[in-house]
Amino acid sequence: MLLKILCGILVAIVCRQILFFVDVFGIYVTVRTHWPGPCRNVEPVVTGSENIAVTKDGLAFITSGLVPQYRRETVDPRMRRTFQGKIYLFDFNTPEKDAQDLKIDREIDFMPHGISLLEDESTGEIKLFVVNHREHHDTIEVMVYDQHEMTLHHVTTITDPLFTSLNDVVADGPNSFYVTNDGYFRNSSLRTPERLLTLPWGSVLYFNGKSTHVVVPRAYEPNGIAISNDKSMVFVNMPFLKSIYVYKRNTDDSLDLVHNLNVNISFDNVYVHPVTGHLWLGALAIPHKVATAAANIDHIAPAVACRLEPRGPPTDVFQSFHLYEVFADSTGLLSTSSCVVEYNGKLLVGSIFHKLVYCLMETKY
């Protein structure tokens, strides 16, 4: 009798997991192409544009060449052979020009992922914080953009034992930032069961300039992270849960969950618009096709980008919201979408391991 009960429980758990991943992987999802205006690829970006950070004057810094350690055994071998870590610069003020490959003034083991920037209002200095997947550990690389030489000056490398599998970073000061661990294991043979068993072994960390603290100890695959313009809220995308978690930031930099926004789509990275405060989000629209495209980059996964407008009262603006689908493509212009940023009616839509798209918004969403 006990054996039957245990078998019944096991079957129920397996069935639950199957149904969960059928939903997560978007087995029955379709994408209909629509653009907000004329769109085109930005040269010479062909090895990903995973994340983008934008200055107030419209300079966009783009990470490229990502082959995460935990996927290296399952991705297309061409990615492992040919992808090189780069940061590109695109100027929204001269969109007809190509993106520029920015050189780093020292040689480092470099495979960038998430990116954040800070501007010094008094000096004009632009400081970048970049998640870097080195061969055996993850780091945050801090760099300063030299506008005259068009290069990146490497300032420092930040490491910590708590940096287990970094994904994205958001700076809140010249020496401090929040960062997400999207899981615990970097090795794919261990990461796969961690993911399939839906183990909440990811986390959100805060580095205060001297030490790192865990501010969200248990999370399932936390991904993109951003901070509100007044620095009172932190947003974390949970793509496997099809949710955006909204945290209230406390005076000691700890975080309290105040909203779980059920968006019913797997968002990767999040960008907070500096004027409106709206969230711009790149979506892994059909995740099982993303996995197929990662294994063979000749396959194309549809791309979707959205804008989330908070519609709650002034005391709690994210109490309600409306989600607009701004860009969708299944023609091959872009294979999946990891991020989107908007500047003066112009869009950049990035991808994990494909190209970069520029759009002029003629239709307002």
C-alpha positions as YAML, in Angstrom:
chain: A
units: angstrom
residues:
- id: 1
  name: MET
  ca: [0.00, 0.00, 0.00]
- id: 2
  name: LEU
  ca: [2.78, 2.42, 0.94]
- id: 3
  name: LEU
  ca: [4.58, 1.58, -2.29]
- id: 4
  name: LYS
  ca: [1.46, 2.42, -4.31]
- id: 5
  name: ILE
  ca: [1.10, 5.74, -2.52]
- id: 6
  name: LEU
  ca: [4.75, 6.60, -3.16]
- id: 7
  name: CYS
  ca: [4.40, 5.62, -6.82]
- id: 8
  name: GLY
  ca: [1.28, 7.75, -7.10]
- id: 9
  name: ILE
  ca: [3.07, 10.74, -5.60]
- id: 10
  name: LEU
  ca: [6.03, 10.22, -7.94]
- id: 11
  name: VAL
  ca: [3.75, 10.04, -11.00]
- id: 12
  name: ALA
  ca: [1.97, 13.22, -9.89]
- id: 13
  name: ILE
  ca: [5.27, 15.05, -9.47]
- id: 14
  name: VAL
  ca: [6.51, 13.91, -12.90]
- id: 15
  name: CYS
  ca: [3.23, 14.93, -14.56]
- id: 16
  name: ARG
  ca: [3.40, 18.32, -12.85]
- id: 17
  name: GLN
  ca: [6.94, 18.89, -14.10]
- id: 18
  name: ILE
  ca: [5.99, 17.86, -17.64]
- id: 19
  name: LEU
  ca: [3.04, 20.27, -17.69]
- id: 20
  name: PHE
  ca: [5.23, 23.01, -16.21]
- id: 21
  name: PHE
  ca: [7.87, 22.69, -18.91]
- id: 22
  name: VAL
  ca: [5.30, 22.34, -21.72]
- id: 23
  name: ASP
  ca: [4.10, 25.78, -20.64]
- id: 24
  name: VAL
  ca: [7.58, 27.22, -20.00]
- id: 25
  name: PHE
  ca: [9.00, 26.04, -23.32]
- id: 26
  name: GLY
  ca: [6.10, 27.59, -25.25]
- id: 27
  name: ILE
  ca: [5.18, 24.40, -27.11]
- id: 28
  name: TYR
  ca: [1.91, 25.90, -28.36]
- id: 29
  name: VAL
  ca: [3.03, 29.51, -28.78]
- id: 30
  name: THR
  ca: [3.12, 31.24, -32.17]
- id: 31
  name: VAL
  ca: [4.57, 34.63, -33.10]
- id: 32
  name: ARG
  ca: [3.13, 36.92, -35.76]
- id: 33
  name: THR
  ca: [5.60, 39.36, -37.30]
- id: 34
  name: HIS
  ca: [5.00, 43.08, -36.84]
- id: 35
  name: TRP
  ca: [7.48, 45.92, -36.68]
- id: 36
  name: PRO
  ca: [6.91, 49.41, -35.24]
- id: 37
  name: GLY
  ca: [8.39, 50.93, -38.40]
- id: 38
  name: PRO
  ca: [11.33, 50.24, -40.72]
- id: 39
  name: CYS
  ca: [13.81, 47.82, -39.13]
- id: 40
  name: ARG
  ca: [17.21, 46.58, -40.21]
- id: 41
  name: ASN
  ca: [20.24, 44.76, -38.92]
- id: 42
  name: VAL
  ca: [23.16, 46.75, -37.51]
- id: 43
  name: GLU
  ca: [26.54, 45.77, -38.90]
- id: 44
  name: PRO
  ca: [28.94, 44.20, -38.01]
- id: 45
  name: VAL
  ca: [27.16, 42.52, -35.09]
- id: 46
  name: VAL
  ca: [26.60, 38.83, -35.88]
- id: 47
  name: THR
  ca: [27.68, 36.99, -32.69]
- id: 48
  name: GLY
  ca: [25.04, 38.24, -30.30]
- id: 49
  name: SER
  ca: [23.96, 41.48, -28.65]
- id: 50
  name: GLU
  ca: [22.89, 39.97, -25.35]
- id: 51
  name: ASN
  ca: [22.53, 43.15, -23.32]
- id: 52
  name: ILE
  ca: [22.59, 46.90, -23.93]
- id: 53
  name: ALA
  ca: [23.21, 49.91, -21.69]
- id: 54
  name: VAL
  ca: [22.45, 53.45, -22.92]
- id: 55
  name: THR
  ca: [23.72, 56.88, -21.83]
- id: 56
  name: LYS
  ca: [21.49, 59.95, -21.55]
- id: 57
  name: ASP
  ca: [23.01, 61.19, -24.84]
- id: 58
  name: GLY
  ca: [22.17, 58.02, -26.77]
- id: 59
  name: LEU
  ca: [25.40, 56.03, -26.73]
- id: 60
  name: ALA
  ca: [24.55, 52.32, -26.55]
- id: 61
  name: PHE
  ca: [27.11, 49.81, -25.22]
- id: 62
  name: ILE
  ca: [26.37, 46.26, -26.39]
- id: 63
  name: THR
  ca: [27.79, 42.96, -25.13]
- id: 64
  name: SER
  ca: [28.51, 40.31, -27.75]
- id: 65
  name: GLY
  ca: [30.08, 36.86, -28.07]
- id: 66
  name: LEU
  ca: [28.30, 35.07, -25.21]
- id: 67
  name: VAL
  ca: [28.70, 31.30, -24.89]
- id: 68
  name: PRO
  ca: [27.75, 30.60, -21.25]
- id: 69
  name: GLN
  ca: [29.83, 27.99, -19.48]
- id: 70
  name: TYR
  ca: [26.80, 25.93, -18.46]
- id: 71
  name: ARG
  ca: [25.72, 25.60, -22.13]
- id: 72
  name: ARG
  ca: [29.09, 25.00, -23.75]
- id: 73
  name: GLU
  ca: [28.53, 21.27, -24.16]
- id: 74
  name: THR
  ca: [25.15, 21.71, -25.85]
- id: 75
  name: VAL
  ca: [25.58, 24.74, -28.12]
- id: 76
  name: ASP
  ca: [26.51, 24.80, -31.78]
- id: 77
  name: PRO
  ca: [30.27, 24.05, -32.03]
- id: 78
  name: ARG
  ca: [30.64, 27.03, -34.37]
- id: 79
  name: MET
  ca: [29.84, 29.31, -31.43]
- id: 80
  name: ARG
  ca: [32.60, 27.77, -29.34]
- id: 81
  name: ARG
  ca: [35.08, 28.09, -32.21]
- id: 82
  name: THR
  ca: [34.33, 31.56, -33.54]
- id: 83
  name: PHE
  ca: [32.62, 33.71, -30.89]
- id: 84
  name: GLN
  ca: [34.84, 36.30, -29.24]
- id: 85
  name: GLY
  ca: [33.87, 38.54, -26.36]
- id: 86
  name: LYS
  ca: [33.30, 42.13, -27.50]
- id: 87
  name: ILE
  ca: [31.61, 45.35, -26.50]
- id: 88
  name: TYR
  ca: [30.17, 47.34, -29.39]
- id: 89
  name: LEU
  ca: [29.21, 51.01, -29.40]
- id: 90
  name: PHE
  ca: [26.17, 52.27, -31.32]
- id: 91
  name: ASP
  ca: [25.23, 55.95, -31.48]
- id: 92
  name: PHE
  ca: [21.48, 56.58, -31.66]
- id: 93
  name: ASN
  ca: [22.25, 60.08, -32.97]
- id: 94
  name: THR
  ca: [23.88, 58.68, -36.13]
- id: 95
  name: PRO
  ca: [21.93, 55.43, -36.65]
- id: 96
  name: GLU
  ca: [23.01, 55.11, -40.26]
- id: 97
  name: LYS
  ca: [26.53, 54.26, -39.08]
- id: 98
  name: ASP
  ca: [27.77, 50.78, -38.12]
- id: 99
  name: ALA
  ca: [28.37, 49.77, -34.53]
- id: 100
  name: GLN
  ca: [32.00, 50.10, -33.45]
- id: 101
  name: ASP
  ca: [34.03, 47.34, -31.82]
- id: 102
  name: LEU
  ca: [35.54, 48.96, -28.73]
- id: 103
  name: LYS
  ca: [39.00, 47.75, -27.82]
- id: 104
  name: ILE
  ca: [39.92, 47.11, -24.18]
- id: 105
  name: ASP
  ca: [43.27, 48.55, -23.15]
- id: 106
  name: ARG
  ca: [44.45, 45.31, -21.57]
- id: 107
  name: GLU
  ca: [44.07, 41.66, -22.48]
- id: 108
  name: ILE
  ca: [41.61, 39.73, -20.33]
- id: 109
  name: ASP
  ca: [39.74, 36.44, -20.55]
- id: 110
  name: PHE
  ca: [36.51, 38.04, -21.77]
- id: 111
  name: MET
  ca: [33.03, 36.66, -22.47]
- id: 112
  name: PRO
  ca: [30.54, 39.40, -21.52]
- id: 113
  name: HIS
  ca: [26.92, 38.88, -20.51]
- id: 114
  name: GLY
  ca: [25.00, 41.54, -18.55]
- id: 115
  name: ILE
  ca: [26.02, 45.21, -18.57]
- id: 116
  name: SER
  ca: [25.22, 48.38, -16.65]
- id: 117
  name: LEU
  ca: [26.61, 51.90, -16.76]
- id: 118
  name: LEU
  ca: [26.92, 55.00, -14.61]
- id: 119
  name: GLU
  ca: [27.50, 58.54, -15.80]
- id: 120
  name: ASP
  ca: [29.27, 61.11, -13.68]
- id: 121
  name: GLU
  ca: [27.30, 64.31, -14.18]
- id: 122
  name: SER
  ca: [30.22, 66.53, -13.17]
- id: 123
  name: THR
  ca: [33.01, 64.95, -15.22]
- id: 124
  name: GLY
  ca: [31.08, 63.17, -17.98]
- id: 125
  name: GLU
  ca: [32.84, 59.90, -17.16]
- id: 126
  name: ILE
  ca: [31.03, 56.77, -18.35]
- id: 127
  name: LYS
  ca: [31.75, 53.73, -16.19]
- id: 128
  name: LEU
  ca: [30.71, 50.25, -17.31]
- id: 129
  name: PHE
  ca: [30.01, 47.23, -15.10]
- id: 130
  name: VAL
  ca: [30.12, 43.99, -17.11]
- id: 131
  name: VAL
  ca: [29.32, 40.40, -16.15]
- id: 132
  name: ASN
  ca: [32.19, 38.29, -17.46]
- id: 133
  name: HIS
  ca: [32.27, 34.50, -17.80]
- id: 134
  name: ARG
  ca: [35.94, 33.64, -17.46]
- id: 135
  name: GLU
  ca: [37.07, 30.10, -18.11]
- id: 136
  name: HIS
  ca: [36.73, 28.91, -14.53]
- id: 137
  name: HIS
  ca: [34.81, 31.62, -12.66]
- id: 138
  name: ASP
  ca: [32.53, 34.62, -13.12]
- id: 139
  name: THR
  ca: [33.56, 38.21, -12.45]
- id: 140
  name: ILE
  ca: [32.41, 41.79, -12.73]
- id: 141
  name: GLU
  ca: [34.72, 43.85, -14.93]
- id: 142
  name: VAL
  ca: [34.72, 47.61, -14.33]
- id: 143
  name: MET
  ca: [35.78, 49.80, -17.25]
- id: 144
  name: VAL
  ca: [35.75, 53.47, -18.20]
- id: 145
  name: TYR
  ca: [34.96, 54.61, -21.72]
- id: 146
  name: ASP
  ca: [37.59, 56.89, -23.26]
- id: 147
  name: GLN
  ca: [35.59, 59.10, -25.61]
- id: 148
  name: HIS
  ca: [38.68, 60.53, -27.31]
- id: 149
  name: GLU
  ca: [40.47, 57.26, -28.01]
- id: 150
  name: MET
  ca: [37.22, 55.29, -28.46]
- id: 151
  name: THR
  ca: [38.54, 52.57, -26.18]
- id: 152
  name: LEU
  ca: [37.67, 50.99, -22.84]
- id: 153
  name: HIS
  ca: [40.06, 51.46, -19.94]
- id: 154
  name: HIS
  ca: [39.96, 48.43, -17.64]
- id: 155
  name: VAL
  ca: [39.76, 49.66, -14.03]
- id: 156
  name: THR
  ca: [39.34, 46.55, -11.90]
- id: 157
  name: THR
  ca: [38.02, 43.00, -11.67]
- id: 158
  name: ILE
  ca: [35.64, 42.11, -8.84]
- id: 159
  name: THR
  ca: [35.41, 38.49, -7.71]
- id: 160
  name: ASP
  ca: [33.62, 36.77, -4.87]
- id: 161
  name: PRO
  ca: [32.86, 33.15, -3.84]
- id: 162
  name: LEU
  ca: [29.15, 34.09, -4.02]
- id: 163
  name: PHE
  ca: [29.50, 34.72, -7.78]
- id: 164
  name: THR
  ca: [28.39, 31.22, -8.80]
- id: 165
  name: SER
  ca: [26.67, 31.77, -12.17]
- id: 166
  name: LEU
  ca: [26.29, 35.47, -12.86]
- id: 167
  name: ASN
  ca: [23.79, 36.74, -15.40]
- id: 168
  name: ASP
  ca: [23.06, 40.45, -15.14]
- id: 169
  name: VAL
  ca: [24.20, 43.48, -13.16]
- id: 170
  name: VAL
  ca: [22.81, 46.92, -12.32]
- id: 171
  name: ALA
  ca: [25.02, 49.59, -10.78]
- id: 172
  name: ASP
  ca: [23.53, 51.92, -8.17]
- id: 173
  name: GLY
  ca: [26.71, 53.85, -7.35]
- id: 174
  name: PRO
  ca: [30.30, 54.29, -8.56]
- id: 175
  name: ASN
  ca: [31.45, 51.24, -6.60]
- id: 176
  name: SER
  ca: [28.27, 49.28, -5.85]
- id: 177
  name: PHE
  ca: [25.80, 47.10, -7.71]
- id: 178
  name: TYR
  ca: [23.15, 44.39, -7.59]
- id: 179
  name: VAL
  ca: [23.82, 41.20, -9.57]
- id: 180
  name: THR
  ca: [21.88, 38.01, -10.32]
- id: 181
  name: ASN
  ca: [23.07, 34.40, -10.09]
- id: 182
  name: ASP
  ca: [20.79, 32.52, -12.49]
- id: 183
  name: GLY
  ca: [21.70, 29.25, -10.78]
- id: 184
  name: TYR
  ca: [24.30, 27.55, -8.67]
- id: 185
  name: PHE
  ca: [26.19, 25.27, -11.08]
- id: 186
  name: ARG
  ca: [28.17, 26.44, -14.10]
- id: 187
  name: ASN
  ca: [28.79, 22.91, -15.42]
- id: 188
  name: SER
  ca: [26.01, 21.74, -17.76]
- id: 189
  name: SER
  ca: [26.00, 18.16, -16.43]
- id: 190
  name: LEU
  ca: [24.98, 19.57, -13.05]
- id: 191
  name: ARG
  ca: [23.05, 22.60, -14.23]
- id: 192
  name: THR
  ca: [20.57, 20.56, -16.28]
- id: 193
  name: PRO
  ca: [19.12, 18.63, -13.31]
- id: 194
  name: GLU
  ca: [19.16, 21.83, -11.25]
- id: 195
  name: ARG
  ca: [16.93, 23.42, -13.89]
- id: 196
  name: LEU
  ca: [14.69, 20.42, -14.58]
- id: 197
  name: LEU
  ca: [14.03, 19.87, -10.89]
- id: 198
  name: THR
  ca: [13.12, 23.58, -10.60]
- id: 199
  name: LEU
  ca: [15.54, 24.04, -7.73]
- id: 200
  name: PRO
  ca: [15.54, 27.65, -6.44]
- id: 201
  name: TRP
  ca: [19.31, 27.85, -6.18]
- id: 202
  name: GLY
  ca: [19.69, 31.19, -7.92]
- id: 203
  name: SER
  ca: [20.07, 34.42, -5.95]
- id: 204
  name: VAL
  ca: [20.39, 38.19, -6.02]
- id: 205
  name: LEU
  ca: [23.51, 39.73, -4.49]
- id: 206
  name: TYR
  ca: [24.56, 43.24, -3.50]
- id: 207
  name: PHE
  ca: [28.16, 44.47, -3.61]
- id: 208
  name: ASN
  ca: [28.62, 47.61, -1.50]
- id: 209
  name: GLY
  ca: [32.13, 48.45, -2.66]
- id: 210
  name: LYS
  ca: [33.83, 46.28, -0.07]
- id: 211
  name: SER
  ca: [31.87, 43.04, 0.36]
- id: 212
  name: THR
  ca: [29.05, 41.03, -1.17]
- id: 213
  name: HIS
  ca: [25.79, 40.16, 0.58]
- id: 214
  name: VAL
  ca: [22.90, 37.89, -0.41]
- id: 215
  name: VAL
  ca: [19.71, 39.96, -0.65]
- id: 216
  name: VAL
  ca: [17.47, 37.33, -2.30]
- id: 217
  name: PRO
  ca: [18.68, 33.90, -1.13]
- id: 218
  name: ARG
  ca: [16.35, 31.59, -3.08]
- id: 219
  name: ALA
  ca: [15.19, 32.17, -6.64]
- id: 220
  name: TYR
  ca: [14.54, 29.99, -9.68]
- id: 221
  name: GLU
  ca: [16.65, 31.18, -12.63]
- id: 222
  name: PRO
  ca: [16.64, 34.95, -11.91]
- id: 223
  name: ASN
  ca: [17.81, 36.74, -15.01]
- id: 224
  name: GLY
  ca: [17.79, 40.40, -16.04]
- id: 225
  name: ILE
  ca: [17.90, 43.03, -13.29]
- id: 226
  name: ALA
  ca: [17.28, 46.78, -13.26]
- id: 227
  name: ILE
  ca: [16.65, 49.58, -10.77]
- id: 228
  name: SER
  ca: [14.01, 52.30, -10.84]
- id: 229
  name: ASN
  ca: [15.04, 55.85, -11.65]
- id: 230
  name: ASP
  ca: [14.62, 56.93, -8.02]
- id: 231
  name: LYS
  ca: [16.48, 53.76, -6.89]
- id: 232
  name: SER
  ca: [13.60, 52.73, -4.62]
- id: 233
  name: MET
  ca: [12.68, 49.54, -6.54]
- id: 234
  name: VAL
  ca: [14.59, 46.68, -8.11]
- id: 235
  name: PHE
  ca: [13.15, 44.58, -10.94]
- id: 236
  name: VAL
  ca: [14.20, 40.97, -11.58]
- id: 237
  name: ASN
  ca: [13.00, 38.90, -14.52]
- id: 238
  name: MET
  ca: [12.11, 35.28, -13.78]
- id: 239
  name: PRO
  ca: [11.77, 33.82, -17.30]
- id: 240
  name: PHE
  ca: [11.03, 30.24, -16.25]
- id: 241
  name: LEU
  ca: [8.20, 31.51, -14.05]
- id: 242
  name: LYS
  ca: [6.98, 33.99, -16.71]
- id: 243
  name: SER
  ca: [7.09, 36.70, -14.06]
- id: 244
  name: ILE
  ca: [8.77, 39.95, -13.13]
- id: 245
  name: TYR
  ca: [9.51, 40.34, -9.43]
- id: 246
  name: VAL
  ca: [9.31, 43.89, -8.09]
- id: 247
  name: TYR
  ca: [11.30, 44.48, -4.90]
- id: 248
  name: LYS
  ca: [11.21, 47.41, -2.52]
- id: 249
  name: ARG
  ca: [14.71, 48.56, -1.69]
- id: 250
  name: ASN
  ca: [15.44, 49.22, 1.98]
- id: 251
  name: THR
  ca: [17.91, 51.69, 3.48]
- id: 252
  name: ASP
  ca: [20.38, 48.85, 4.17]
- id: 253
  name: ASP
  ca: [20.13, 47.79, 0.47]
- id: 254
  name: SER
  ca: [18.20, 44.63, 1.33]
- id: 255
  name: LEU
  ca: [15.15, 43.82, -0.83]
- id: 256
  name: ASP
  ca: [11.53, 43.02, 0.03]
- id: 257
  name: LEU
  ca: [9.28, 41.45, -2.60]
- id: 258
  name: VAL
  ca: [6.19, 43.62, -3.14]
- id: 259
  name: HIS
  ca: [4.84, 42.40, -6.50]
- id: 260
  name: ASN
  ca: [4.98, 39.30, -8.66]
- id: 261
  name: LEU
  ca: [3.92, 40.51, -12.09]
- id: 262
  name: ASN
  ca: [2.48, 37.59, -14.05]
- id: 263
  name: VAL
  ca: [3.35, 38.50, -17.64]
- id: 264
  name: ASN
  ca: [2.83, 35.05, -19.21]
- id: 265
  name: ILE
  ca: [5.97, 35.35, -21.33]
- id: 266
  name: SER
  ca: [9.62, 34.58, -20.63]
- id: 267
  name: PHE
  ca: [11.46, 37.89, -20.44]
- id: 268
  name: ASP
  ca: [15.24, 37.93, -20.50]
- id: 269
  name: ASN
  ca: [16.61, 41.42, -19.82]
- id: 270
  name: VAL
  ca: [14.88, 44.55, -18.53]
- id: 271
  name: TYR
  ca: [15.62, 48.22, -19.26]
- id: 272
  name: VAL
  ca: [14.08, 51.06, -17.24]
- id: 273
  name: HIS
  ca: [13.36, 54.07, -19.42]
- id: 274
  name: PRO
  ca: [15.10, 57.09, -17.85]
- id: 275
  name: VAL
  ca: [12.17, 59.46, -18.54]
- id: 276
  name: THR
  ca: [8.95, 57.42, -18.27]
- id: 277
  name: GLY
  ca: [10.12, 54.68, -15.88]
- id: 278
  name: HIS
  ca: [8.45, 52.10, -18.11]
- id: 279
  name: LEU
  ca: [10.06, 48.67, -18.44]
- id: 280
  name: TRP
  ca: [11.38, 47.61, -21.85]
- id: 281
  name: LEU
  ca: [11.78, 43.86, -22.10]
- id: 282
  name: GLY
  ca: [13.35, 41.39, -24.51]
- id: 283
  name: ALA
  ca: [11.51, 38.07, -24.63]
- id: 284
  name: LEU
  ca: [12.49, 34.45, -25.20]
- id: 285
  name: ALA
  ca: [9.15, 34.14, -26.97]
- id: 286
  name: ILE
  ca: [9.30, 30.40, -27.72]
- id: 287
  name: PRO
  ca: [11.99, 28.95, -25.42]
- id: 288
  name: HIS
  ca: [12.13, 25.48, -26.99]
- id: 289
  name: LYS
  ca: [13.01, 27.13, -30.31]
- id: 290
  name: VAL
  ca: [15.69, 29.16, -28.54]
- id: 291
  name: ALA
  ca: [17.24, 25.89, -27.34]
- id: 292
  name: THR
  ca: [17.06, 24.48, -30.88]
- id: 293
  name: ALA
  ca: [18.70, 27.61, -32.30]
- id: 294
  name: ALA
  ca: [21.46, 27.43, -29.68]
- id: 295
  name: ALA
  ca: [22.23, 23.87, -30.75]
- id: 296
  name: ASN
  ca: [22.21, 24.88, -34.44]
- id: 297
  name: ILE
  ca: [22.50, 28.58, -35.20]
- id: 298
  name: ASP
  ca: [21.07, 28.01, -38.68]
- id: 299
  name: HIS
  ca: [17.70, 27.60, -36.98]
- id: 300
  name: ILE
  ca: [15.81, 30.79, -36.17]
- id: 301
  name: ALA
  ca: [13.83, 31.42, -32.99]
- id: 302
  name: PRO
  ca: [11.15, 34.15, -33.15]
- id: 303
  name: ALA
  ca: [11.94, 37.45, -31.44]
- id: 304
  name: VAL
  ca: [9.59, 39.61, -29.35]
- id: 305
  name: ALA
  ca: [10.15, 42.89, -27.49]
- id: 306
  name: CYS
  ca: [7.67, 44.57, -25.15]
- id: 307
  name: ARG
  ca: [7.01, 47.68, -23.11]
- id: 308
  name: LEU
  ca: [5.42, 47.40, -19.68]
- id: 309
  name: GLU
  ca: [3.57, 50.50, -18.50]
- id: 310
  name: PRO
  ca: [2.74, 50.69, -14.76]
- id: 311
  name: ARG
  ca: [-0.82, 51.87, -14.16]
- id: 312
  name: GLY
  ca: [-1.21, 51.76, -10.40]
- id: 313
  name: PRO
  ca: [-1.76, 54.71, -8.06]
- id: 314
  name: PRO
  ca: [1.20, 57.00, -7.25]
- id: 315
  name: THR
  ca: [1.70, 55.20, -3.95]
- id: 316
  name: ASP
  ca: [2.05, 51.81, -5.71]
- id: 317
  name: VAL
  ca: [2.52, 52.26, -9.44]
- id: 318
  name: PHE
  ca: [3.11, 48.56, -10.19]
- id: 319
  name: GLN
  ca: [-0.13, 47.50, -8.53]
- id: 320
  name: SER
  ca: [-1.47, 47.21, -12.08]
- id: 321
  name: PHE
  ca: [0.15, 47.38, -15.51]
- id: 322
  name: HIS
  ca: [-0.39, 47.05, -19.24]
- id: 323
  name: LEU
  ca: [1.94, 45.13, -21.54]
- id: 324
  name: TYR
  ca: [2.49, 46.25, -25.14]
- id: 325
  name: GLU
  ca: [4.11, 44.03, -27.77]
- id: 326
  name: VAL
  ca: [6.30, 46.55, -29.60]
- id: 327
  name: PHE
  ca: [8.25, 44.30, -31.94]
- id: 328
  name: ALA
  ca: [7.81, 40.74, -33.15]
- id: 329
  name: ASP
  ca: [9.69, 38.90, -35.86]
- id: 330
  name: SER
  ca: [9.68, 35.38, -37.22]
- id: 331
  name: THR
  ca: [11.22, 36.20, -40.61]
- id: 332
  name: GLY
  ca: [14.83, 35.68, -39.54]
- id: 333
  name: LEU
  ca: [15.76, 39.34, -39.09]
- id: 334
  name: LEU
  ca: [16.58, 38.41, -35.48]
- id: 335
  name: SER
  ca: [16.84, 35.02, -33.82]
- id: 336
  name: THR
  ca: [15.23, 35.34, -30.39]
- id: 337
  name: SER
  ca: [15.43, 38.60, -28.43]
- id: 338
  name: SER
  ca: [17.31, 39.13, -25.21]
- id: 339
  name: CYS
  ca: [16.87, 42.88, -24.69]
- id: 340
  name: VAL
  ca: [15.41, 46.09, -26.06]
- id: 341
  name: VAL
  ca: [16.18, 49.75, -25.40]
- id: 342
  name: GLU
  ca: [14.38, 52.89, -26.61]
- id: 343
  name: TYR
  ca: [15.86, 56.33, -27.27]
- id: 344
  name: ASN
  ca: [13.88, 59.21, -28.80]
- id: 345
  name: GLY
  ca: [11.55, 56.99, -30.79]
- id: 346
  name: LYS
  ca: [14.28, 54.59, -31.91]
- id: 347
  name: LEU
  ca: [14.81, 51.00, -30.82]
- id: 348
  name: LEU
  ca: [17.68, 48.58, -30.53]
- id: 349
  name: VAL
  ca: [16.65, 44.95, -30.11]
- id: 350
  name: GLY
  ca: [19.38, 42.53, -29.07]
- id: 351
  name: SER
  ca: [19.81, 38.76, -29.26]
- id: 352
  name: ILE
  ca: [21.70, 36.14, -27.30]
- id: 353
  name: PHE
  ca: [23.76, 34.73, -30.16]
- id: 354
  name: HIS
  ca: [22.49, 36.30, -33.38]
- id: 355
  name: LYS
  ca: [22.35, 39.84, -34.76]
- id: 356
  name: LEU
  ca: [21.28, 43.33, -33.64]
- id: 357
  name: VAL
  ca: [18.21, 45.17, -34.95]
- id: 358
  name: TYR
  ca: [17.58, 48.91, -35.22]
- id: 359
  name: CYS
  ca: [14.01, 50.19, -35.70]
- id: 360
  name: LEU
  ca: [12.58, 53.65, -36.25]
- id: 361
  name: MET
  ca: [9.30, 53.72, -34.36]
- id: 362
  name: GLU
  ca: [6.54, 55.05, -36.63]
- id: 363
  name: THR
  ca: [3.85, 53.24, -34.67]
- id: 364
  name: LYS
  ca: [3.70, 54.22, -31.02]
- id: 365
  name: TYR
  ca: [3.03, 51.56, -28.43]
...
